[in-house]
Structures are given as structure tokens and as C-alpha cells.
């Protein structure tokens, strides 16, 4: 059974450019979350989507946006890239939103991430 | 919002010894606490989790304990092996909110 898959694995961009990162969740998982992991730190929450709707947004600027498709895959877009955007971007999936008030807490399963380097 | 602290930031143990990593959280409404292991260049992998209605959970050499009153939870690894060397992250989840991760602990198991 395939796990969470992300593409590309590595990406090099220059300041001011934009980037699109992609994620396919585990089969049957309807919730996708995006995290930014700077070297030496824990993952920082960016977005969560469930059933194509945004269910949570972390403390990131409007340059960051995301969407979820009918097949539950997701894209993370970052515009006007800054040097500080260099990080590992992780996607995680779960059957339901981890923070839902209607379902028991769900663990999140991570992909291998996309390593984004800004020059 | 929730804040998760994790100690120590680095930990070195001899092979066969035990390792303990402790996390504290600030929001008493948080009710789910997973632990992840991240090897160099690899994805974080869930190794154990605990819900707030349980005080302790064990899976072979790994155990997690939760003290809701003190708002802290700990990861215990017994009989450590070199392959346990990795960065370990704790996280906390409050209903209606999103996961908050600790800063990580780099565990080195020395042969």
C-alpha cells in the first residue's frame, strides 16, 4: 500500500520566483496537511484541507496558498520566494481532520517531503 | 495557542541503556500526543501515541507516559540500539486546533 507521495523531491529556485509542490495522500485518506520544517526545528503547520475545503491555516503570509482536488491530492503554492522559505516541506495525510470535534484524534502520516532551496 | 517544549535537545546514551525524552504542553484541552522518529533525510514516522484518557502506553521497547495534571508526557526507550539514533519529535493536538510539534531531540546511541 503506497504511503504519502510528494513531488518533486528537490527543488532549487531563486528569490522572487514561485513554486508548486504536490502531494498524494494515502489511499482512503481525505485530509491533507502541509508543514514547513526548517533545519533543526520541528514541523510548523501551514495548512490543512479536508474534502477540498481549508480547515486550518497556520501563521504564514498570504504568499502561501494551497488547494485540494477531488481525488484528495493537494498542491502547495508559494509566491515571491524569499531566502527564508528554504526548508523541507512535508505533506501529511489522515483519514479525517486531526483536529475535528466529531472524530477521535487521528495520527498524521508524512511523506518524504520536498527540499526547497532558494538562492 | 498551544506551545510544546521538548527536552533535552540532544541526548547521547550507551547502547543497551534507556533514553527518556520529555515534552510539556501549555493547553490543558489538548487530548492527543503522538511521537515521531525522523532519521536523517527521511520522513517523520509515527512510533507511538497516547490519548488523554490513558496514562501510559507501551509497544515493545517504547513507552509513553502522560501526566495531565502537570501537562507533560515522556517517551521512554529501553535497551537502546544504534538504529534508535534519530531525531524524535513530540506533538500535541487540541480538538478544533492543529498539531503543534516540539523542536525535537537528537538521540545518539553509542556502540
Interface residues (C-beta under 8 A of the other chain):
Chain A: X4 X33 X35 X40 X41 X42 X43 X44 X45 X48 X56 X58 X90 X98 X99 X100 X101 X104 X105 X107 X108 X109 X110 X111 X112 X113
Chain B: X4 X6 X31 X32 X34 X36 X42 X43 X44 X45 X46 X49 X51 X89 X91 X93 X94 X95 X96 X97 X98 X99 X100 X101 X102 X103 X104
